[in-house]
Amino acid sequence: MVQGLNANNFGSIARTGEMDNGRIVYAVNDPKGNTVGKVSVPPQQCDIFERSYKNLMESAPKMQAIAERYQDPRTMERMRKVSKWSKIVGSGAGLALSAVLTRKMKFGWQALICTVSTLAGLIGGTVAGAKITTPKEALKFTNAMQNLSKVDTKVCSYRD
């Protein structure tokens, strides 16, 4: 297990001991190294807590830079266009493929298959657009936040 996780300019956590009830105590430090609080975590969730905190702190500076970059109106418009075109291309590809594959079928079946294929292409294009426009740091940050929210952390007083 990690005894202290460094977090660049955003602070760190350090394992400081164990409570009477078996919970592991972590000191939460600011960037200068001063303890700003303590939390306790069940021993079986320590690895998840440490890994998630580390991932969160590694991706936080990158997420800040990404947020600043995405505030630019030109970048926002470009991402909107990428998303729109990925949906158009996905649904068009689904329609074209199903039209070619069902050209010898009766019209009713052909229309049904083309409709379903177009919807599947639209969903695929939406997913592809989200993958293209979402930075990998955002996924890492979000996963770390979700994992930390599942960990049973309790705030400790300084005398614990």
C-alpha positions as CSV (number, residue, x, y, z in Angstrom):
1,M,0.0,0.0,0.0
2,V,1.1,3.5,-0.6
3,Q,2.1,5.4,2.6
4,G,1.8,8.9,1.0
5,L,0.5,9.9,-2.4
6,N,1.9,13.1,-3.9
7,A,-0.5,15.2,-5.9
8,N,1.6,17.9,-7.6
9,N,0.2,21.3,-6.6
10,F,-3.2,20.0,-5.4
11,G,-2.3,18.3,-2.1
12,S,-1.7,14.7,-1.0
13,I,-2.9,12.0,1.4
14,A,-0.8,10.1,3.8
15,R,-1.6,7.0,5.8
16,T,-1.2,8.0,9.4
17,G,-2.5,5.0,11.4
18,E,-5.4,2.9,12.4
19,M,-8.5,3.6,14.6
20,D,-9.7,1.3,17.4
21,N,-12.4,0.0,15.2
22,G,-10.0,-1.1,12.5
23,R,-10.5,1.8,10.1
24,I,-7.4,3.2,8.4
25,V,-6.7,7.0,9.0
26,Y,-5.4,9.2,6.2
27,A,-4.2,12.8,6.7
28,V,-5.3,15.1,3.9
29,N,-2.6,17.7,3.2
30,D,-2.6,20.9,1.3
31,P,0.1,21.6,-1.4
32,K,2.4,23.1,1.4
33,G,2.2,19.9,3.4
34,N,0.0,21.2,6.2
35,T,-2.7,18.8,7.4
36,V,-6.1,20.2,6.5
37,G,-8.2,17.2,7.7
38,K,-8.3,13.5,8.4
39,V,-10.5,10.8,7.0
40,S,-10.9,7.1,7.8
41,V,-11.5,4.3,5.4
42,P,-12.3,0.6,6.0
43,P,-9.2,-1.6,5.5
44,Q,-10.8,-3.5,2.6
45,Q,-11.3,-0.2,0.6
46,C,-7.9,1.3,1.2
47,D,-6.5,0.2,-2.2
48,I,-9.5,1.7,-4.0
49,F,-9.3,4.9,-2.0
50,E,-5.6,5.4,-2.7
51,R,-5.7,4.5,-6.4
52,S,-8.8,6.7,-7.0
53,Y,-7.3,9.6,-5.1
54,K,-4.0,9.2,-7.1
55,N,-5.9,9.1,-10.4
56,L,-8.0,12.1,-9.4
57,M,-5.0,14.2,-8.5
58,E,-3.1,13.2,-11.6
59,S,-5.9,14.1,-13.9
60,A,-7.0,17.3,-12.1
61,P,-4.4,19.7,-13.6
62,K,-5.1,18.2,-17.1
63,M,-8.8,18.6,-16.5
64,Q,-8.3,22.3,-15.6
65,A,-6.4,22.9,-18.8
66,I,-9.0,21.1,-20.8
67,A,-11.8,23.1,-19.2
68,E,-10.0,26.3,-20.1
69,R,-9.5,25.1,-23.7
70,Y,-13.1,24.1,-24.1
71,Q,-14.4,27.5,-23.0
72,D,-13.1,28.9,-26.3
73,P,-16.2,29.5,-28.6
74,R,-14.3,28.2,-31.6
75,T,-13.4,24.9,-29.9
76,M,-17.0,24.5,-28.7
77,E,-18.3,25.0,-32.2
78,R,-15.7,22.6,-33.6
79,M,-16.8,19.9,-31.1
80,R,-20.4,20.5,-31.9
81,K,-19.7,20.0,-35.6
82,V,-17.8,16.8,-35.0
83,S,-20.6,15.5,-32.9
84,K,-23.2,16.4,-35.5
85,W,-21.3,15.0,-38.4
86,S,-20.5,11.7,-36.6
87,K,-24.3,11.2,-36.1
88,I,-25.0,12.0,-39.7
89,V,-22.2,9.7,-41.0
90,G,-23.3,6.9,-38.6
91,S,-26.9,7.0,-39.6
92,G,-26.1,7.4,-43.3
93,A,-23.8,4.4,-43.2
94,G,-26.4,2.3,-41.4
95,L,-29.0,3.3,-44.0
96,A,-26.7,2.7,-47.0
97,L,-25.5,-0.7,-45.8
98,S,-29.0,-1.9,-45.0
99,A,-30.3,-0.6,-48.4
100,V,-27.7,-2.5,-50.3
101,L,-28.1,-5.7,-48.3
102,T,-31.9,-5.7,-48.5
103,R,-32.4,-4.6,-52.1
104,K,-34.0,-7.9,-53.1
105,M,-36.5,-8.1,-50.2
106,K,-40.1,-6.9,-50.1
107,F,-40.6,-3.3,-49.4
108,G,-42.1,-3.8,-45.9
109,W,-39.1,-5.8,-44.7
110,Q,-36.7,-3.5,-46.4
111,A,-38.3,-0.4,-44.7
112,L,-38.2,-2.1,-41.3
113,I,-34.6,-3.2,-41.6
114,C,-33.5,0.2,-43.0
115,T,-35.2,2.0,-40.1
116,V,-33.6,-0.2,-37.5
117,S,-30.2,0.1,-39.2
118,T,-30.4,3.9,-39.4
119,L,-31.2,4.1,-35.7
120,A,-28.3,1.7,-34.9
121,G,-26.0,3.9,-37.0
122,L,-27.3,7.0,-35.3
123,I,-26.6,5.5,-31.9
124,G,-23.1,4.3,-33.1
125,G,-22.4,7.8,-34.5
126,T,-23.4,9.4,-31.2
127,V,-21.1,7.0,-29.3
128,A,-18.3,7.6,-31.7
129,G,-18.8,11.4,-31.5
130,A,-18.6,11.2,-27.7
131,K,-15.4,9.2,-27.8
132,I,-13.8,11.6,-30.3
133,T,-14.7,14.8,-28.4
134,T,-14.2,13.5,-24.8
135,P,-10.6,13.6,-23.6
136,K,-9.2,10.5,-21.9
137,E,-8.3,12.5,-18.9
138,A,-12.0,13.3,-18.4
139,L,-12.8,9.6,-18.3
140,K,-10.0,9.0,-15.8
141,F,-11.2,11.9,-13.7
142,T,-14.9,10.8,-13.8
143,N,-14.0,7.1,-12.9
144,A,-11.9,8.3,-10.0
145,M,-14.7,10.5,-8.7
146,Q,-17.2,7.6,-9.0
147,N,-14.9,5.2,-7.2
148,L,-14.3,7.7,-4.4
149,S,-18.0,8.3,-4.0
150,K,-18.5,4.6,-3.4
151,V,-15.8,4.3,-0.7
152,D,-17.0,4.6,2.9
153,T,-15.0,7.6,4.1
154,K,-15.7,9.3,7.4
155,V,-14.2,12.6,8.6
156,C,-12.1,12.2,11.7
157,S,-11.3,14.9,14.2
158,Y,-7.6,15.8,14.8
159,R,-7.5,13.8,18.1
160,D,-8.5,10.5,16.4
